[in-house]
Amino acid sequence: MNQTRAGLGYGIGAYLIWGAFPLFFTLIAVVNPFEVVSWRVITTLIVCAIIVTLTRRWDRVRAVLRRPKTFGLFALSSILLYANWQIFVLGVITGHVLETALGYFINPLFTILFGVIFWREKLSRLQWIAVIVAGTGVLFSAISYGKVPWISLGLAVSFGLYGVVHQRIEDVDGVTGLTVETLVSVPIGLVQLAIVASVTGLSAFTHGGGITALVLVSGLLTAIPLILFGEAARRLPLTYVGFLQFLTPILGFLFGFFVMGEELPLARWIGFIAVWIALLFLVTDMILRLRRAPSPELAHQPHTGPIPLD
């Protein structure tokens, strides 16, 4: 019971921080979103390097770098992670917070679909209903509104594929994995910084000390929820983690709709409502599975899904 309570505390903390990311990146919206992500990757690597040094994990990092297959998987996951971060920051800074929230609402559905595609998993009746309802709703919304929700789909696809890749990686802890991923991503970020500098100029450090501090602290804010999530995942059943993950898009939706005042036409409401109905089917399916599963076995079930790294 104490482990479960601690796990819930860590998990809620992680997802609340992730849920506050739209507010954080809105505060630095004066900076080019492509520049923001580059600095985020660089500062995240610095934070990871400090953590790895303090916890003496450099041997683990070097071990990953010496294993071509594992390093290759991390290189692929780093590209997907970079794409996910870029799409999310671009969406928030350009005023499409609701679309980013929709992306993370439909992410569990894409995770299920990728399980069918890559692992040939069989879906339950409720899971099939959820996928069909959500897909129909989003498609109807896109046709009625006249615009495909590219940000939502980009977030869901990149995040879902990130999870697929990570399911092939074994025996690597989260901090070590993130360190390797940012090692691969930093060259991409530096190239992107050079392009931004040549086209529009760099502006992260020209808007005063407050904006500069927020840009520099973005790496720390990336690492902290990951650490909290890692502690939660070690203490909680996978079903509990599945419930907690909905905190992030719920907070994003509330922030975008009530704080930022983004418009939500009827067509978009239909898409959201369809996804929420689909998620109710998924939650019902999870509850039924929880009741059928033996408690001790479920309590020690490992978390193998994607980690929210936005």
N, C-alpha and C positions, 0 to 999 in steps of 0.2 A: 504493500500500500504506500509506504514512504517513497519507494522508487517510482511508483506511478505518479504520485503527487509532484515529485521533483521533475519527472519527465514532462508533465503537463505544464509546469512552470517554465521550464526551458523552451518547450515548444510554443507556448503562447507568446513568450518574449520574442522568439525568432520571427514568428509570423506577424506580430504587431510591428516590429521594425521594418520588415518587408512591406507591410501595408502602408507604412509612413513614407515609403520611397517617393510616391508621386509628389507629396508635399516638399520633400527634400530637393528633388530635381526641379520643381517649380521655382524654388528660391534662387536657383542659379540659371534660370531660363535666359538670362542676358548673354550667356556664353553659348557659342556654337555647339549643338549637340554632338557633332562628330569630334570636336575637341574635348568635350566633357568625358566621353567614353575612353579616349586615349589616356587622359590623366587618371581616370578611374583605374584602368588596367595597371598603369605604372605604380600608382600609390598602393594598390592591392598587393602587388609583388613585394613592395617594400615592407608592408605589414606582415605578409606571409614569411618573408625572410627573417624578420625579427622573431616571429613566433617559432619558426623552425630552429633558429639559433638557440632560443631560450629553452626549448624542449628537446634539443639535441637530436633533430630528425634529418640532418643533412645526409646521413647514410641512407635513409629511406629514399630521399630525392635522387641521390646518385644511383641507387639500385633501379629505380624506375627508368632513368635515363640510359642505363646499360641494357635494358630489355627492349629490343626493337619492337616487338608486338605490342607490349604495354604502352611504350612511348608513342607508338603510332596511334593507338586508340585515344590517348590523351591529346595528341595533336589534333585529331579529328574533333574531339569533344571541345577543345579550346576554341576552334573556329565556330562551332555551333553556339558556344557560350558567348563569344564576342558578338556574334550576330544577334543573339537574344538581348544582350545588354544594349546594343546599338538601337535595335528596334524599339525597346522599351523607353529609353531616354529620348529618342526622337519623338515618340508618341506623346510623352508627357510634356516635353518642352514646346511642342507645336500645338498643344491644347487638345489632345485626343486621349485624355485620361480614361474616359469611359470605354474607348476601344481597347486600351491595354487591359482594363478590368475584364472585358469580355474574353480577351485572349486567354487569360488565366482561369476563367470560368470553364472554357471549353477544353483546356489542356488535359484534364483527366479523360475526356472522351477520345482525344487523339492518342493518349497513352494506351488506352484500350485497343484502339484500331491498330496501332503499331505492334501491339502484342499479337494480334491476329496475323498481321502481315509478316513480321519477322520471326515470331516464335510459334506460329500456328496454334495459338491458344484458342480455345473454344469459349464463346461468349454464352452467358446465361440468357434466358428470355428477357429479363429485366434490362440487362446490359444492351441487348439488341434494340429494345424499345427506346432506351436512352439515346443511343447513337442516332437512330432514325428520327426521333423527335427533334433533337438538337440540330441535326443536319438539315432537316426540312425547314425549321424555324430560321436558321441563319441564311439559308438559300433564299427563302421567301423575303426576308428582310433586305438582303442585298439587291434582289430584283425590284422590290417596291421602292427602296430608297434610291436605287440607281447607282449605287457605289459598292464595290466589293470591300469588305472590312480587311484590307491587306495587313494592317498592323496587328489585328487580332489573330488572323491566320498565321502571320509570320511568327508571332510569339509562341503560339500553340505548336506549330510544326518544329521550330528550332528547339523549343523546350522538350517536346516529346522525343525528338531524335537524340537530343542530349542524353535523355534517360535511357534510350535504347543502347547507345554506345557505352554508358556507364554500367549497364548490366553485364557487359562483357569484361569489365575490369574487376579483378579480384585482389583482395588482401592489400589494399591501399587506403589509408585513412584519409579523411576529408581535407585536412590541412596540407598533407603531402600532395594530394591530387590537385588541389587548387594552386599550390606553388608551381607544380609542373605546368599546369594549364596557363598560368599567367606568364611563365617563362616563354612559352610558345607565343602567347598573345602580344607580349610587349613589342616585338619587332613590327607586328601589324599596326599597333598603336603608334609607334614612332613614324612609320611611313604615312599613316593617316595624319599625324600632326604636321609632318612636312608638307603634305598636300594642302591642308587647311591654312598653314602659314603662307604658302605661295599664292593661294587664291583669295582669302579674306583677311589673313593675318590672325595671330593668336591673341585672345582677349581674356583668358582666364585670370590673369593677374593685373588687369587694367581697370577693374571695376571696384577697387577698394579692398581693404583688408578682410571685410566680412565675406565677400564672394571668394576671395583667395583661400580663406580658411576652410570654407565649405567644400571647395574643389579638392583641397589637399586631404580633407578628412573623409572623402568618399571611399577611399580604400579601407579605412578602419571600419566604416559602417557596412562595408561589404563583408568583412571578415567576422565581425561580432555575431550576426545572426547565424552564420554558418557554424560557428563553434557551438552556439546555443542549440541549433538544430541537431548537430552531431550528438550532443548529450541527450537530447530528447529521444532521438531515434534508437539509442542504446537502451532506453528504459521503457519505451512504450510499444505496444502492439502496432502493427502496420495499420490496422483499422483506425486507431486513434489518430495516427499521423494523417491519414486520409481525411478525417473530419477537420482537423486543425488547418489543413491547407486552404480551406475555403475562407479563412479569416482575411487573407491577403487581398483577393479580388473584391470581397465585400467592402473592405475599407477603401479600396481604390474607387469602387462605384460610388460610395457615399461621398468621398472627397470630390470626385469629378462632377457629380450631380448637384450636391448641396453647397459645396464651397466654391468650386470653379464656375458653377452655373452653366455647364455645357448643355446644349440643346439635345433632346432625345425625342425625335419624331416618332410617330406611331409605328412606322416600319421598324425602327430600331428597338422600340419597346417589345414588339413581337419577337424579335430575335432574342432579346434578353430573357423574356418570359419562357420561351421555348427551351432555352438552355437551363433555366432554373428548374423547369419541370423535369427535364432530363436528369439533372443532378439529384432530384428527389428520388427518381428511380434508382440511381446509382447508390444513394445513401441507404435506400430500402434494401437493395441487394447486399450491401456491406453488413447491414444489421442482421439479415438472415444468415449470412455466412458466419458472422460472429457467434450467433446462437448455436449453429451446428458444429462449430469448431471446438475441440477440447481446450479448456482454459489454459492449462500449463503450456500446451504446444503453441497456442496463439500468442501467449505472453512473450514467448521467446522468438517469435517470427521476425526475421531480419527485414530491415527496410531496403528494398532494392529499386525503388522508383527514383525519379529524377529529383535532385535537390533544387529548390527555388533559389536561383542565384541572381535574380534581377536586382 
